[in-house]
Amino acid sequence: MLDTHALLWLLAGDARVSAARAAIEDARTPVLVSAVSVWEAAIKSALGKLRVPDDLPERLDEFAFERLPVTDVHAWATRALPPVHNDPFDRLLAAQALSERATIVSADTVFDAYSVTRIW
């Protein structure tokens, strides 16, 4: 599962994602993109805090990413997470990764505190 910054860097061809490119491009493993990342990008873009492609949802099809919706199970799983981070987007991504037994592709070490398997 791609963290929001990893998704945006990948779409922009940013070299910072090169550390995880092999894992992302491994055809044996589906790459998940959470609705949480699209939501985070939309909110931060609207606030002028982040530059995001205007056609972000359509760009996801270019890479054949598997979409991961947010479910009540994911939302409820956030209550079991330790209070190490107050970012609701990261907390929900961590809950999804744990619920789905997914590895998260992220440069953000906060996911380590949630015991999420992380690649970078």
ChimeraX attribute file (.defattr): number of C-alpha atoms within 10 A of each C-alpha:
attribute: neighborCount
match mode: 1-to-1
recipient: residues
	/A:1	28
	/A:2	24
	/A:3	23
	/A:4	23
	/A:5	19
	/A:6	25
	/A:7	21
	/A:8	21
	/A:9	15
	/A:10	19
	/A:11	17
	/A:12	12
	/A:13	11
	/A:14	11
	/A:15	10
	/A:16	14
	/A:17	22
	/A:18	15
	/A:19	14
	/A:20	16
	/A:21	16
	/A:22	10
	/A:23	16
	/A:24	23
	/A:25	12
	/A:26	10
	/A:27	9
	/A:28	8
	/A:29	9
	/A:30	16
	/A:31	23
	/A:32	22
	/A:33	22
	/A:34	22
	/A:35	16
	/A:36	20
	/A:37	22
	/A:38	17
	/A:39	13
	/A:40	17
	/A:41	22
	/A:42	18
	/A:43	13
	/A:44	13
	/A:45	15
	/A:46	12
	/A:47	9
	/A:48	10
	/A:49	10
	/A:50	15
	/A:51	12
	/A:52	18
	/A:53	15
	/A:54	10
	/A:55	8
	/A:56	14
	/A:57	11
	/A:58	10
	/A:59	13
	/A:60	16
	/A:61	11
	/A:62	9
	/A:63	13
	/A:64	12
	/A:65	17
	/A:66	14
	/A:67	15
	/A:68	16
	/A:69	13
	/A:70	14
	/A:71	10
	/A:72	8
	/A:73	11
	/A:74	20
	/A:75	14
	/A:76	12
	/A:77	17
	/A:78	19
	/A:79	12
	/A:80	9
	/A:81	17
	/A:82	11
	/A:83	11
	/A:84	11
	/A:85	13
	/A:86	8
	/A:87	8
	/A:88	12
	/A:89	15
	/A:90	19
	/A:91	24
	/A:92	22
	/A:93	27
	/A:94	29
	/A:95	23
	/A:96	27
	/A:97	24
	/A:98	20
	/A:99	13
	/A:100	12
	/A:101	12
	/A:102	18
	/A:103	18
	/A:104	25
	/A:105	26
	/A:106	22
	/A:107	17
	/A:108	15
	/A:109	12
	/A:110	16
	/A:111	22
	/A:112	11
	/A:113	13
	/A:114	19
	/A:115	13
	/A:116	20
	/A:117	16
	/A:118	20
	/A:119	18
	/A:120	16
